[in-house]
Amino acid sequence: MDKKNMEYEKKILLSNLVDIRTLSDEFEIDMKYASEDNFTGKQIYSLPLCILQVNTAKKLIQANKELIKKGFKIKIWDAYRPFSAQKLMWDIMPFDDFVADPNKGGSIHNGGFAVDVTLVDMEGREVEMPTKFDDFCEKASRNSTSMTKDAARNLFLLTDAMVKHGFKIINSEWWHYYDEDLKERIPLDISFEELNRKQD
């Protein structure tokens, strides 16, 4: 894709970014990188906004509605991630099984097409999963043989709803899902302050 077309695509993607809380109040949201409670030990995001491409957000809402019927809800840990934040994370953890290399196009999160999520009960309590969020070990793999029956059952429930409503998975991180309609990675570096003004 040439530079002119990339700039055009960026404008389209920017216009379609939305805070999912403007579309639904049925999620639990804990934006980990807007706090120090993440693998870096530092606050990476300036604001705890849960930003996604609007069509990606709509798919997530449908997956959540299905899970609510079964007595669970989706908890969101991460969504859109500015490209500058991706660089900071790579500097701390240059291991591309878990952090996408910004020198190779960055992360699907950088375009607002990916989410990191888990399941909670209707009281907001996290259910058992293979590991905690951002646990960079073999147990975080979907192929791990060490997860308990409860963790495997809960992961299947979450994955089944997400895949049914248009998301794909990766094996190394059980919490990571991305929109199957993603056509090309175009990293955006729009600040949360600018996005916050856009929501207003």
Backbone as ProteinMPNN parsed JSONL, in Angstrom:
{"seq_chain_A": "MDKKNMEYEKKILLSNLVDIRTLSDEFEIDMKYASEDNFTGKQIYSLPLCILQVNTAKKLIQANKELIKKGFKIKIWDAYRPFSAQKLMWDIMPFDDFVADPNKGGSIHNGGFAVDVTLVDMEGREVEMPTKFDDFCEKASRNSTSMTKDAARNLFLLTDAMVKHGFKIINSEWWHYYDEDLKERIPLDISFEELNRKQD", "coords_chain_A": {"N_chain_A": [[0.85, -1.196, 0.0], [0.628, 2.173, -0.962], [1.898, 5.371, 0.247], [-0.031, 7.448, 0.086], [-2.492, 6.085, -0.097], [-2.389, 4.739, 2.337], [-2.586, 6.835, 4.165], [-5.173, 7.646, 3.605], [-6.606, 5.363, 4.369], [-6.027, 5.4, 7.088], [-7.458, 7.66, 7.912], [-10.071, 6.77, 7.532], [-10.158, 4.63, 9.354], [-9.728, 6.029, 11.75], [-12.054, 7.573, 11.873], [-13.894, 5.674, 12.486], [-13.427, 4.808, 15.046], [-14.463, 4.134, 18.358], [-15.554, 4.598, 21.727], [-16.397, 1.848, 23.522], [-18.124, 2.015, 25.645], [-19.951, 3.928, 25.004], [-21.733, 2.606, 23.517], [-22.619, 0.378, 24.898], [-23.428, -0.624, 28.226], [-22.902, -2.947, 29.492], [-20.587, -4.311, 29.968], [-17.76, -5.382, 31.969], [-15.049, -3.374, 32.721], [-11.599, -2.968, 32.784], [-9.029, -1.327, 32.22], [-5.972, -2.275, 31.846], [-3.458, -1.16, 31.098], [-3.764, 1.476, 31.599], [-3.185, 1.809, 34.146], [-0.886, 0.969, 36.822], [-0.972, -1.673, 37.153], [0.071, -3.923, 35.486], [2.18, -5.848, 33.238], [4.417, -4.232, 32.823], [4.623, -2.63, 35.029], [4.171, 0.017, 34.957], [2.234, 2.977, 34.198], [0.94, 3.02, 31.088], [-1.006, 3.99, 29.311], [-2.602, 7.136, 28.95], [-5.233, 7.684, 29.556], [-8.112, 5.835, 30.691], [-9.561, 4.695, 28.399], [-11.753, 2.671, 26.475], [-11.369, 1.816, 23.521], [-12.444, 0.939, 20.262], [-12.669, -0.235, 16.821], [-15.756, 0.535, 15.313], [-17.336, -1.536, 14.172], [-16.058, -3.77, 15.168], [-16.515, -3.392, 17.871], [-19.297, -3.716, 17.902], [-19.534, -6.422, 17.296], [-18.367, -7.506, 19.563], [-20.195, -6.731, 21.476], [-22.389, -8.313, 20.764], [-21.365, -10.869, 21.29], [-21.095, -10.63, 24.042], [-23.752, -10.316, 24.836], [-24.741, -12.864, 24.312], [-23.296, -14.357, 26.186], [-24.214, -13.253, 28.569], [-26.766, -14.292, 28.73], [-26.109, -16.762, 29.62], [-25.246, -16.368, 32.12], [-22.87, -14.98, 32.511], [-20.381, -12.376, 31.937], [-18.419, -10.317, 29.74], [-15.183, -9.206, 30.526], [-13.122, -6.513, 29.872], [-9.744, -6.03, 29.228], [-7.916, -4.801, 27.553], [-7.858, -2.795, 24.581], [-7.953, -0.696, 21.87], [-4.65, 0.366, 21.177], [-2.309, 2.859, 21.198], [0.275, 3.359, 18.748], [2.673, 4.399, 19.699], [2.612, 3.572, 22.34], [2.852, 0.871, 21.918], [5.519, 0.704, 21.132], [6.784, 1.404, 23.532], [6.093, -0.812, 25.119], [7.351, -2.851, 23.716], [10.015, -2.16, 24.071], [10.335, -2.858, 26.709], [9.582, -5.549, 26.795], [10.827, -7.315, 24.541], [9.782, -9.635, 22.955], [8.366, -11.475, 20.69], [6.366, -13.407, 20.809], [4.567, -12.566, 22.613], [4.452, -9.755, 22.685], [3.829, -7.655, 20.068], [6.103, -6.83, 17.496], [6.997, -3.559, 16.91], [8.535, -2.823, 14.774], [7.827, -4.455, 12.779], [5.342, -3.858, 11.859], [3.712, -3.731, 14.055], [0.991, -4.16, 16.427], [-2.254, -5.758, 16.186], [-3.911, -4.537, 17.939], [-3.202, -1.88, 17.628], [-4.748, -0.798, 15.656], [-7.265, -0.903, 16.615], [-8.677, -3.24, 16.335], [-8.53, -5.426, 17.976], [-8.99, -7.195, 21.09], [-8.335, -7.781, 24.552], [-9.565, -10.035, 26.742], [-11.61, -11.468, 29.4], [-13.701, -13.699, 31.338], [-16.35, -12.892, 33.58], [-18.484, -13.392, 36.451], [-21.974, -12.547, 37.033], [-21.796, -10.792, 39.084], [-19.471, -9.559, 38.707], [-17.132, -10.883, 39.348], [-14.1, -12.42, 38.527], [-13.862, -15.45, 36.71], [-12.337, -18.726, 36.849], [-9.484, -19.031, 34.846], [-6.932, -20.145, 32.46], [-4.547, -18.725, 33.195], [-3.477, -15.693, 34.851], [-3.927, -12.352, 33.474], [-1.676, -11.363, 30.879], [0.346, -13.22, 31.518], [3.301, -14.375, 30.882], [4.004, -17.167, 30.012], [4.208, -20.732, 29.383], [1.808, -21.776, 30.245], [-0.106, -19.951, 29.527], [-0.832, -20.529, 27.003], [-3.27, -21.66, 24.652], [-3.005, -24.277, 24.09], [-2.049, -25.475, 26.3], [-1.525, -28.138, 28.567], [-1.886, -28.097, 31.21], [-3.996, -26.72, 32.325], [-6.844, -26.466, 34.479], [-9.944, -28.39, 34.705], [-12.089, -26.656, 35.149], [-11.029, -24.206, 34.284], [-10.565, -24.814, 31.596], [-13.181, -25.274, 30.726], [-14.371, -22.748, 31.139], [-12.807, -21.184, 29.438], [-13.451, -22.308, 26.983], [-16.155, -21.583, 26.827], [-16.025, -18.77, 26.65], [-14.442, -18.511, 24.31], [-16.017, -19.805, 22.381], [-18.269, -18.106, 22.154], [-17.019, -15.734, 21.292], [-15.75, -16.449, 18.847], [-17.969, -17.265, 17.379], [-19.194, -14.848, 16.935], [-17.521, -13.443, 15.268], [-14.727, -13.246, 15.769], [-11.205, -14.011, 15.817], [-8.61, -16.205, 17.088], [-5.429, -16.457, 18.855], [-2.838, -18.776, 19.598], [-0.914, -18.437, 21.634], [-1.747, -16.627, 23.58], [-4.364, -16.814, 25.624], [-6.278, -14.892, 26.176], [-6.498, -13.119, 24.092], [-8.167, -11.763, 21.306], [-9.119, -11.159, 17.912], [-10.616, -9.185, 15.305], [-12.171, -10.849, 12.677], [-12.538, -9.622, 10.277], [-10.414, -8.0, 9.78], [-8.281, -6.518, 7.479], [-5.779, -5.45, 6.802], [-2.875, -4.572, 8.6], [-2.726, -1.422, 9.868], [-1.049, 0.668, 11.614], [-2.165, 2.899, 14.087], [-1.591, 6.029, 15.696], [-3.034, 7.62, 17.536], [-3.712, 9.837, 20.095], [-5.039, 9.229, 23.395], [-6.218, 11.44, 24.491], [-7.015, 12.925, 22.246], [-8.834, 11.121, 21.169], [-10.677, 11.076, 23.222], [-11.759, 13.637, 23.06], [-12.987, 13.329, 20.611], [-15.054, 11.553, 21.229], [-16.699, 13.204, 22.66]], "CA_chain_A": [[0.0, 0.0, 0.0], [1.453, 3.369, -1.02], [1.721, 6.311, 1.356], [-1.289, 8.18, -0.072], [-3.593, 5.188, 0.261], [-2.307, 4.448, 3.766], [-3.13, 7.987, 4.874], [-6.628, 7.594, 3.41], [-7.104, 4.283, 5.217], [-5.925, 5.852, 8.47], [-8.577, 8.574, 8.167], [-11.278, 5.945, 7.653], [-10.083, 3.906, 10.613], [-9.899, 6.984, 12.839], [-13.449, 8.005, 11.948], [-14.702, 4.565, 12.983], [-13.054, 4.46, 16.416], [-15.507, 4.506, 19.308], [-15.46, 4.04, 23.072], [-17.48, 0.864, 23.584], [-19.065, 2.396, 26.696], [-21.007, 4.743, 24.408], [-22.632, 1.679, 22.827], [-23.129, -0.632, 25.832], [-22.974, -0.511, 29.616], [-23.017, -4.295, 30.023], [-19.261, -4.904, 30.137], [-16.829, -4.989, 33.024], [-13.886, -2.807, 32.038], [-10.442, -2.704, 33.636], [-7.966, -1.085, 31.249], [-4.768, -2.546, 32.629], [-2.318, -0.307, 30.784], [-4.027, 2.82, 32.116], [-2.79, 1.743, 35.554], [0.412, 0.32, 36.994], [-1.251, -3.093, 37.348], [0.334, -4.642, 34.243], [3.505, -6.47, 33.265], [5.48, -3.229, 32.821], [4.665, -1.945, 36.31], [4.051, 1.446, 34.687], [1.042, 3.412, 33.481], [1.292, 3.218, 29.689], [-2.057, 4.791, 28.685], [-2.881, 8.347, 29.719], [-6.64, 7.66, 29.959], [-8.64, 4.463, 30.643], [-10.599, 4.593, 27.381], [-11.882, 1.359, 25.839], [-11.625, 2.23, 22.149], [-12.412, -0.101, 19.226], [-13.397, 0.028, 15.587], [-17.174, 0.421, 15.646], [-17.851, -2.859, 13.817], [-15.468, -4.706, 16.13], [-17.256, -3.194, 19.119], [-20.629, -4.303, 17.754], [-19.372, -7.879, 17.393], [-18.098, -7.81, 20.961], [-21.472, -6.558, 22.179], [-23.199, -9.491, 20.493], [-20.781, -11.98, 22.049], [-21.402, -10.396, 25.444], [-25.184, -10.588, 25.034], [-24.911, -14.315, 24.37], [-22.738, -14.839, 27.46], [-25.091, -12.795, 29.651], [-27.851, -15.27, 28.807], [-25.577, -17.942, 30.298], [-24.854, -15.995, 33.473], [-21.519, -14.423, 32.538], [-20.143, -11.166, 31.16], [-17.039, -10.106, 29.297], [-14.37, -8.154, 31.141], [-12.132, -6.044, 28.898], [-8.472, -5.573, 29.791], [-7.216, -3.936, 26.607], [-8.514, -2.638, 23.285], [-7.04, 0.101, 21.041], [-3.366, 0.721, 21.79], [-1.531, 3.723, 20.313], [1.536, 2.775, 18.283], [3.748, 4.844, 20.595], [2.545, 2.685, 23.501], [3.401, -0.42, 21.463], [6.978, 0.831, 21.175], [7.187, 1.345, 24.938], [5.952, -2.187, 25.585], [8.388, -3.648, 23.057], [11.291, -1.841, 24.729], [10.362, -3.575, 27.986], [9.433, -6.99, 26.557], [11.037, -7.571, 23.103], [9.558, -11.064, 22.79], [7.199, -11.332, 19.832], [5.283, -14.348, 21.093], [3.612, -11.902, 23.497], [4.357, -8.335, 22.341], [4.088, -7.508, 18.638], [7.255, -5.997, 17.174], [6.591, -2.354, 16.162], [9.34, -2.731, 13.563], [7.224, -5.362, 11.796], [3.944, -3.497, 11.654], [3.022, -3.532, 15.32], [-0.058, -5.047, 16.908], [-3.628, -5.551, 15.736], [-4.46, -3.563, 18.892], [-2.889, -0.517, 17.192], [-5.803, -0.321, 14.773], [-8.564, -1.004, 17.278], [-9.36, -4.459, 15.893], [-8.253, -6.525, 18.899], [-9.313, -7.027, 22.503], [-7.894, -8.763, 25.545], [-10.764, -10.178, 27.567], [-11.845, -12.659, 30.198], [-15.087, -13.866, 31.774], [-16.705, -12.669, 34.984], [-19.878, -13.727, 36.739], [-22.844, -11.375, 36.976], [-21.383, -9.889, 40.165], [-18.198, -8.961, 38.302], [-15.988, -11.663, 39.835], [-13.446, -13.193, 37.48], [-13.918, -16.904, 36.828], [-11.02, -19.341, 36.662], [-8.953, -19.167, 33.495], [-5.628, -20.826, 32.524], [-3.582, -17.894, 33.917], [-3.847, -14.285, 34.95], [-3.641, -11.57, 32.277], [-0.269, -11.099, 30.564], [1.244, -14.193, 32.14], [4.114, -14.787, 29.74], [4.544, -18.503, 30.23], [3.569, -21.748, 28.555], [0.443, -22.013, 30.732], [-1.013, -19.001, 28.879], [-1.185, -21.058, 25.689], [-4.503, -22.423, 24.519], [-2.64, -25.682, 23.96], [-1.481, -25.952, 27.558], [-2.156, -29.337, 29.14], [-1.884, -27.962, 32.667], [-5.158, -25.993, 32.833], [-7.836, -27.293, 35.171], [-11.191, -28.602, 33.975], [-12.891, -25.429, 35.247], [-10.417, -23.208, 33.407], [-10.808, -25.237, 30.214], [-14.598, -25.071, 30.44], [-14.624, -21.312, 31.042], [-12.157, -20.689, 28.234], [-14.267, -22.76, 25.853], [-17.374, -20.777, 26.807], [-15.648, -17.46, 26.127], [-13.977, -18.638, 22.932], [-17.142, -20.174, 21.531], [-19.064, -16.897, 21.899], [-16.225, -14.777, 20.531], [-15.57, -16.945, 17.481], [-19.29, -17.271, 16.749], [-19.578, -13.484, 16.581], [-16.623, -12.802, 14.315], [-13.363, -13.034, 16.229], [-10.219, -15.076, 15.681], [-7.769, -16.412, 18.265], [-4.037, -16.88, 18.704], [-2.61, -19.847, 20.571], [0.014, -18.106, 22.719], [-2.416, -15.812, 24.6], [-5.773, -17.228, 25.654], [-7.139, -13.717, 26.378], [-6.416, -12.224, 22.93], [-9.072, -12.029, 20.185], [-9.111, -10.069, 16.942], [-11.722, -9.147, 14.352], [-11.882, -11.638, 11.486], [-12.622, -8.757, 9.097], [-9.179, -7.235, 9.627], [-7.721, -6.729, 6.137], [-4.362, -5.104, 6.783], [-2.458, -3.815, 9.78], [-2.325, -0.034, 9.662], [-0.928, 1.164, 12.99], [-2.582, 4.274, 14.384], [-0.971, 6.587, 16.905], [-3.931, 8.688, 17.968], [-3.654, 9.907, 21.553], [-6.306, 9.042, 24.097], [-6.822, 12.767, 24.666], [-7.713, 13.252, 21.003], [-9.984, 10.216, 21.075], [-11.66, 11.504, 24.23], [-12.443, 14.798, 22.482], [-13.823, 12.826, 19.523], [-16.253, 10.959, 21.805], [-17.554, 14.316, 23.069]], "C_chain_A": [[0.882, 1.242, 0.0], [1.056, 4.35, 0.085], [0.385, 7.044, 1.283], [-2.479, 7.321, 0.35], [-3.587, 4.863, 1.747], [-2.884, 5.605, 4.573], [-4.659, 8.02, 4.762], [-7.236, 6.531, 4.317], [-7.064, 4.685, 6.692], [-7.086, 6.781, 8.833], [-9.879, 7.791, 8.346], [-11.291, 5.228, 8.994], [-10.313, 4.835, 11.795], [-11.364, 7.369, 12.993], [-14.346, 6.921, 12.528], [-14.328, 4.122, 14.395], [-14.109, 4.968, 17.394], [-15.185, 3.904, 20.674], [-16.657, 3.114, 23.256], [-18.509, 1.218, 24.647], [-20.156, 3.332, 26.189], [-22.043, 3.88, 23.692], [-23.28, 0.67, 23.775], [-22.576, -0.381, 27.219], [-22.962, -1.885, 30.29], [-21.681, -5.013, 30.196], [-18.652, -4.526, 31.484], [-15.571, -4.505, 32.317], [-12.797, -2.456, 33.047], [-9.24, -2.547, 32.717], [-6.607, -1.131, 31.948], [-3.625, -1.573, 32.359], [-2.56, 1.164, 31.119], [-3.753, 2.877, 33.612], [-1.381, 1.149, 35.618], [0.271, -1.188, 37.183], [-1.149, -3.841, 36.018], [1.791, -5.107, 34.245], [4.658, -5.472, 33.261], [5.666, -2.585, 34.186], [4.527, -0.439, 36.175], [2.71, 1.747, 34.028], [1.457, 3.768, 32.059], [0.287, 4.12, 28.977], [-2.391, 5.992, 29.571], [-4.316, 8.388, 30.232], [-7.175, 6.233, 29.826], [-9.795, 4.313, 29.658], [-10.569, 3.207, 26.738], [-12.335, 1.584, 24.397], [-11.498, 1.046, 21.19], [-12.96, 0.448, 17.919], [-14.866, -0.267, 15.848], [-17.739, -0.958, 15.3], [-17.298, -3.945, 14.731], [-16.208, -4.62, 17.456], [-18.636, -3.844, 19.044], [-20.581, -5.824, 17.843], [-19.161, -8.292, 18.848], [-19.371, -7.699, 21.796], [-22.361, -7.791, 21.974], [-22.675, -10.721, 21.239], [-21.131, -11.851, 23.527], [-22.871, -10.697, 25.743], [-25.439, -12.093, 25.136], [-24.424, -14.868, 25.711], [-23.611, -14.423, 28.639], [-26.266, -13.757, 29.825], [-27.433, -16.523, 29.564], [-25.044, -17.619, 31.692], [-23.451, -15.431, 33.619], [-21.481, -13.101, 31.772], [-18.679, -11.122, 30.745], [-16.408, -8.974, 30.097], [-13.252, -7.803, 30.173], [-10.901, -5.497, 29.61], [-7.716, -4.624, 28.861], [-7.973, -3.92, 25.288], [-7.543, -1.876, 22.373], [-5.805, 0.493, 21.845], [-2.593, 1.618, 20.83], [-0.184, 3.096, 19.959], [2.705, 3.181, 19.171], [3.78, 3.994, 21.867], [3.099, 1.304, 23.157], [4.921, -0.405, 21.528], [7.491, 0.743, 22.602], [7.144, -0.09, 25.468], [7.025, -3.085, 24.983], [9.754, -3.4, 23.686], [11.448, -2.619, 26.029], [10.353, -5.088, 27.785], [9.576, -7.278, 25.06], [10.964, -9.061, 22.783], [8.259, -11.212, 22.006], [6.169, -12.449, 19.937], [4.186, -13.673, 21.92], [3.435, -10.416, 23.198], [4.743, -8.179, 20.874], [5.196, -6.487, 18.391], [6.798, -4.775, 16.372], [7.382, -2.179, 14.871], [8.813, -3.639, 12.452], [5.73, -5.096, 11.633], [3.131, -3.336, 12.921], [1.931, -4.548, 15.581], [-1.395, -4.749, 16.255], [-4.348, -4.577, 16.677], [-4.27, -2.135, 18.389], [-3.91, 0.055, 16.223], [-7.179, -0.369, 15.391], [-9.372, -2.216, 16.871], [-9.198, -5.625, 16.867], [-8.642, -6.162, 20.323], [-8.654, -8.123, 23.32], [-9.004, -8.846, 26.574], [-10.727, -11.445, 28.416], [-13.332, -12.714, 30.534], [-15.231, -13.508, 33.244], [-18.131, -13.153, 35.182], [-20.701, -12.439, 36.771], [-22.591, -10.391, 38.107], [-20.043, -9.231, 39.854], [-16.97, -9.696, 38.781], [-15.406, -12.5, 38.702], [-13.58, -14.689, 37.758], [-12.525, -17.462, 36.549], [-10.689, -19.46, 35.183], [-7.558, -19.796, 33.593], [-4.569, -20.069, 33.315], [-4.221, -16.539, 34.171], [-3.513, -13.599, 33.622], [-2.145, -11.321, 32.129], [0.684, -11.965, 31.36], [2.055, -14.812, 31.01], [4.789, -16.132, 30.0], [3.757, -19.498, 29.385], [2.128, -22.011, 28.979], [-0.573, -21.079, 30.083], [-1.467, -19.485, 27.502], [-2.513, -21.803, 25.727], [-4.228, -23.923, 24.44], [-2.065, -26.267, 25.244], [-2.258, -27.157, 28.071], [-2.282, -29.235, 30.652], [-3.119, -27.248, 33.215], [-6.162, -26.96, 33.459], [-9.079, -27.475, 34.305], [-12.067, -27.357, 34.002], [-12.353, -24.352, 34.309], [-10.68, -23.542, 31.944], [-12.262, -24.995, 29.817], [-14.908, -23.585, 30.258], [-14.006, -20.717, 29.777], [-12.95, -21.101, 26.993], [-15.519, -21.905, 25.719], [-17.101, -19.408, 26.202], [-15.282, -17.545, 24.651], [-15.115, -18.938, 21.975], [-17.982, -18.951, 21.171], [-18.3, -15.909, 21.025], [-16.081, -15.206, 19.071], [-16.894, -16.912, 16.718], [-19.672, -15.878, 16.246], [-18.475, -12.719, 15.855], [-15.211, -12.514, 14.769], [-12.493, -14.259, 15.966], [-9.33, -15.105, 16.921], [-6.315, -16.56, 17.864], [-3.767, -17.884, 19.82], [-1.801, -19.415, 21.785], [-0.629, -17.316, 23.851], [-3.899, -16.147, 24.59], [-6.733, -16.042, 25.707], [-7.273, -12.846, 25.132], [-7.331, -12.691, 21.797], [-8.991, -10.859, 19.209], [-10.182, -10.28, 15.878], [-11.339, -9.899, 13.074], [-11.933, -10.798, 10.213], [-11.404, -7.858, 8.91], [-8.559, -7.551, 8.266], [-6.217, -6.469, 6.103], [-4.033, -4.301, 8.04], [-2.018, -2.418, 9.367], [-2.248, 0.594, 11.051], [-1.315, 2.63, 13.113], [-1.879, 4.744, 15.65], [-1.746, 7.823, 17.336], [-3.951, 8.697, 19.497], [-5.031, 9.685, 22.159], [-7.0, 10.381, 24.343], [-7.611, 13.17, 23.425], [-8.96, 12.39, 20.83], [-11.081, 10.601, 22.062], [-12.441, 12.713, 23.727], [-13.403, 14.356, 21.377], [-15.126, 12.238, 20.08], [-17.238, 12.04, 22.246], [-18.232, 14.929, 21.851]], "O_chain_A": [[1.774, 1.374, 0.838], [0.037, 4.189, 0.755], [-0.266, 7.241, 2.309], [-3.365, 7.784, 1.068], [-4.647, 4.726, 2.358], [-3.592, 5.385, 5.555], [-5.349, 8.379, 5.716], [-8.26, 6.766, 4.959], [-7.968, 4.346, 7.454], [-7.632, 6.696, 9.933], [-10.691, 8.117, 9.212], [-12.306, 5.215, 9.69], [-11.015, 4.475, 12.741], [-11.863, 7.482, 14.112], [-15.44, 7.214, 13.01], [-14.877, 3.136, 14.887], [-14.589, 6.095, 17.271], [-14.608, 2.82, 20.758], [-17.804, 3.551, 23.156], [-19.653, 0.772, 24.566], [-21.173, 3.517, 26.857], [-23.105, 4.368, 23.307], [-24.366, 0.163, 23.493], [-21.423, 0.017, 27.385], [-23.007, -1.977, 31.517], [-21.652, -6.196, 30.533], [-18.982, -3.49, 32.062], [-15.082, -5.169, 31.403], [-13.036, -1.749, 34.026], [-8.515, -3.509, 32.462], [-6.163, -0.156, 32.553], [-2.9, -1.199, 33.28], [-1.673, 2.0, 30.945], [-4.054, 3.875, 34.268], [-0.769, 0.865, 34.589], [1.264, -1.896, 37.351], [-2.148, -4.331, 35.491], [2.544, -4.785, 35.164], [5.77, -5.822, 33.655], [6.735, -2.051, 34.48], [4.732, 0.302, 37.137], [2.121, 0.883, 33.379], [2.231, 4.701, 31.846], [0.672, 4.928, 28.133], [-2.454, 5.871, 30.795], [-4.595, 9.05, 31.232], [-6.74, 5.494, 28.942], [-10.878, 3.86, 30.029], [-9.502, 2.645, 26.49], [-13.528, 1.548, 24.094], [-10.564, 0.251, 21.292], [-13.637, 1.476, 17.907], [-15.184, -1.233, 16.542], [-18.542, -1.497, 16.061], [-17.983, -4.922, 15.032], [-16.495, -5.637, 18.088], [-19.091, -4.452, 20.012], [-21.485, -6.444, 18.403], [-19.706, -9.297, 19.306], [-19.589, -8.488, 22.716], [-23.009, -8.253, 22.913], [-23.458, -11.519, 21.755], [-21.429, -12.846, 24.188], [-23.192, -11.267, 26.786], [-26.251, -12.539, 25.947], [-25.064, -15.741, 26.299], [-23.731, -15.171, 29.61], [-26.706, -14.004, 30.947], [-28.273, -17.256, 30.085], [-24.468, -18.476, 32.363], [-22.901, -15.404, 34.72], [-22.42, -12.754, 31.056], [-17.826, -11.796, 31.322], [-17.017, -7.927, 30.314], [-12.522, -8.678, 29.707], [-10.996, -4.624, 30.473], [-6.973, -3.755, 29.317], [-8.637, -4.89, 24.921], [-6.434, -2.349, 22.124], [-5.888, 0.89, 23.008], [-2.248, 1.172, 19.735], [0.417, 2.392, 20.77], [3.63, 2.394, 19.374], [4.852, 3.728, 22.409], [3.731, 0.65, 23.987], [5.539, -1.389, 21.932], [8.503, 0.094, 22.865], [8.05, -0.525, 26.178], [7.547, -3.974, 25.655], [10.558, -4.323, 23.817], [12.558, -2.995, 26.406], [11.028, -5.822, 28.507], [8.572, -7.467, 24.372], [11.958, -9.672, 22.389], [7.173, -11.093, 22.574], [5.18, -12.429, 19.205], [3.04, -14.122, 21.94], [2.358, -9.872, 23.439], [5.855, -8.531, 20.481], [5.22, -5.419, 19.002], [6.267, -4.927, 15.272], [6.946, -1.463, 13.97], [9.298, -3.594, 11.322], [4.958, -5.998, 11.309], [1.995, -2.864, 12.881], [1.94, -5.65, 15.032], [-1.645, -3.624, 15.821], [-5.276, -3.879, 16.267], [-5.088, -1.265, 18.689], [-3.936, 1.263, 15.991], [-8.156, 0.066, 14.78], [-10.592, -2.241, 17.029], [-9.695, -6.718, 16.593], [-8.629, -4.995, 20.714], [-8.443, -9.239, 22.845], [-9.347, -7.848, 27.208], [-9.932, -12.356, 28.185], [-14.117, -11.885, 30.075], [-14.344, -13.787, 34.052], [-18.891, -13.307, 34.226], [-20.16, -11.355, 36.555], [-23.114, -9.277, 38.091], [-19.539, -8.435, 40.647], [-15.859, -9.185, 38.637], [-16.135, -13.204, 38.003], [-13.431, -15.136, 38.895], [-11.645, -16.747, 36.069], [-11.497, -19.925, 34.38], [-7.047, -19.967, 34.7], [-3.775, -20.683, 34.028], [-5.351, -16.276, 33.759], [-2.888, -14.202, 32.75], [-1.438, -11.099, 33.112], [1.72, -11.489, 31.825], [1.561, -15.665, 30.273], [6.004, -16.205, 30.184], [2.763, -19.143, 28.752], [1.31, -22.427, 28.158], [-1.768, -21.371, 30.082], [-2.381, -18.913, 26.909], [-2.836, -22.483, 26.701], [-5.115, -24.738, 24.694], [-1.642, -27.422, 25.269], [-3.488, -27.191, 28.017], [-2.733, -30.176, 31.306], [-3.29, -27.168, 34.431], [-6.307, -28.104, 33.03], [-9.244, -26.794, 33.293], [-12.715, -27.029, 33.008], [-13.118, -23.672, 33.625], [-10.984, -22.656, 31.145], [-12.54, -24.562, 28.699], [-15.625, -23.207, 29.331], [-14.602, -19.857, 29.127], [-13.095, -20.313, 26.059], [-15.902, -21.542, 24.607], [-17.851, -18.938, 25.346], [-15.755, -16.749, 23.84], [-15.169, -18.384, 20.877], [-18.365, -18.778, 20.014], [-18.876, -15.312, 20.116], [-16.274, -14.396, 18.164], [-16.923, -16.567, 15.537], [-20.387, -15.745, 15.253], [-18.488, -11.488, 15.826], [-14.555, -11.631, 14.218], [-12.981, -15.387, 15.902], [-9.301, -14.153, 17.701], [-5.999, -16.761, 16.691], [-4.407, -17.836, 20.87], [-1.982, -19.973, 22.868], [-0.119, -17.326, 24.972], [-4.61, -15.798, 23.648], [-7.893, -16.178, 25.317], [-8.085, -11.921, 25.119], [-7.285, -13.848, 21.38], [-8.817, -9.711, 19.618], [-10.594, -11.406, 15.597], [-10.307, -9.615, 12.466], [-11.422, -11.221, 9.176], [-11.367, -7.046, 7.986], [-8.338, -8.716, 7.938], [-5.473, -7.195, 5.444], [-4.818, -3.461, 8.48], [-1.059, -2.252, 8.613], [-3.268, 1.005, 11.603], [-0.857, 3.481, 12.352], [-1.609, 3.956, 16.557], [-1.194, 8.914, 17.479], [-4.186, 7.66, 20.118], [-6.054, 9.923, 21.517], [-8.228, 10.446, 24.396], [-8.724, 13.687, 23.524], [-10.007, 12.872, 20.397], [-12.268, 10.465, 21.768], [-13.649, 12.806, 23.943], [-14.485, 14.921, 21.217], [-16.184, 12.403, 19.474], [-18.451, 11.836, 22.216], [-18.997, 15.883, 21.986]]}, "name": "protein", "num_of_chains": 1, "seq": "MDKKNMEYEKKILLSNLVDIRTLSDEFEIDMKYASEDNFTGKQIYSLPLCILQVNTAKKLIQANKELIKKGFKIKIWDAYRPFSAQKLMWDIMPFDDFVADPNKGGSIHNGGFAVDVTLVDMEGREVEMPTKFDDFCEKASRNSTSMTKDAARNLFLLTDAMVKHGFKIINSEWWHYYDEDLKERIPLDISFEELNRKQD"}
